[in-house]
Amino acid sequence: MRKSWFKPLLATAVTVFSFGVASVAQAQAPLKMAYALSQSSHYGAGGDAFAKSLEASSQGKFKVQQFANSALGGEREVIEGLQLGTIDLAILSTGATLNFVPQTGVFDVPFLMRDLAHARKVLDGQIGQAMLAEFSKRGLVALAWGEQGFRHLTNSKRPVVSAADAKGLKIRTTENQVHITAFRQIGILPTPMAWPEVATALQQGTIDGQENPLSVITSAKLSQLQKYLSLTGHVYAPAVIMVSPMVYEGLSAADKKAFKEAGIQAAQAMRDFVDNVEKNGVEQLKSEGMEVVTNVDRKSFEEAVAPVYPEYAKKFGKELLDGIKNTQ
């Protein structure tokens, strides 16, 4: 008799214990956050702030494990991972998102943003917030706009002061048709390339240069691979903090609020990082051996890309372009 009741009781106890262990393990499984740059970059600053905010607000319910340096793939693969649920969180450039949410390309129109203050007002205002909502139509969830700063040109061939100096240079770009159109108009030879391939391409001379904000140029140590930096400031580069819909749709209202707040904290941390780099980055790169052209003839670049503005107006709408331009 003892055996007859003991075995079912033992089986039940084992089942309950196993379920409890599985539940605890599941609750403690960290969310996977992916991004292209190092953890010491502005992306890493955003990732750290997001993780800290979310863990604190959820009292440890959610933890974040960061996968820097494209450890989970290039940006296109990361976005697909968010859609499939194989990646939980990401910080991404609009160079990748515009292939999924084409409207985000409007922020990449050259010489549209006047300065960082202008760009931040646009992104924090009605235009930027409406653009975040567009992601849900593509099976994605965007929490907040992060930041990279204004993009500048580097190369290994010659100093670039005017648009004429840039002609013929083979420059790596993101898979961003807005950028590519502008560079072709200038006479640059744009070469779309995933970020993990760039260092090798620069070392081998497959490309002459690349263009990125100071936040990327410094954190990626491009001074070791490029001789010349020209402060062209040709395009403002936002970033976007995203969460997989597979994660987000299963959250309570309170948890969704915590994720949103974590996104806002991540965005602020990225802006703080950019502000610091804008103050100190040029001197750092000079000390590392780069020749920096500060007296760039921006007007020559603006005039060179002016003929493609009607194409941008057709693509994004003149009203939207004017709305961004006129934001005060």
C-alpha positions, 0 to 999 in steps of 0.5 A: 500500500505504501508503494501504491500511493508513494509513487504517484505522490513522488511523480507529482512532486517531481513535476511541480519541482521541474515546472518551478525550476523551468519557470524560474529559469525562464523568468531569469533568461536575459533578453538579447540586445544586438547592435553593430558597434562596441560596448564602449560606443554610443550604442553601448552607452544606450544599451547600458542605460536601457538595461539599467533602467529596465532591470530597476523598474521591473525589480529584476524581472527583466535583464538584458544581455548585450551582443555588441560588434555585430555578434548576432549578425549585420543590421539587416539580419538583426531586424529580421531576427526581431521580426522572427523573435530570435533577437529581443532588442536592438539599437539600429541605424536608419541605414538598415531600417529604411529597407523595412520602413522606407519613410525613415529615410527622410531623416537621411536627406543631406543638409536637412537638419541644421544642428543637433538641437534642431534634429532632436526637436524634430525627433521628439516632436510630432514628426518623429513620434509619428515615424516611430508608429510606422514601425508597427505596420512592418511587424516591428516595435520602435521604442525611441529615437537614439542618436549618432550625430552628424556624419563626416567623410574620411578617406586615405587618399587626400584632404577633402575641402570641397565637393570637387575634392571628393569626386572619384573617391570610392566610399563605403555607404550603408544600404541607404538609397538616400545617401547613395543618390546624393553621393553619386550626384557629388561624383563619389563612387558609393559602395554599399557594404555591411559594417563588419566588412568595412575594416578589412575593405579599408585595410585592403584598399577595396574602398578609399574611405567611409562616412560616419559620425564622430561617435563611430569614427572614434569608437571604431578606431578608424584613425588606425585605418584612415588618414584624412577626416573632413568635417562635412556634416552632410547628414544627421544620423539618428538611431532607433531603439527597438524591441521584438513584437514577440516580446512586446506583445506579451507584456502587461501595460506596466511592463510596456511602460517600463520598456518605453521608459528604458528606451527613452533613457537609452536615447538620452544616454546616446545623446549625452555620448554624442555631446561629449564626442562633439566636444572632444572627438576631433582633438582625440582623432588629431592626437591619433594621427588623423589630418582633420579638415575643419574648413570644409566648403559646405556650400559646395556640397549643398550645391552639388546635391541640390539637383536631387532634392526634387527626387527627395520631395517626390519620395517623401513629400514636400510637406514633410521635408518643409515640416522638418526644415521649418521646425524651430 
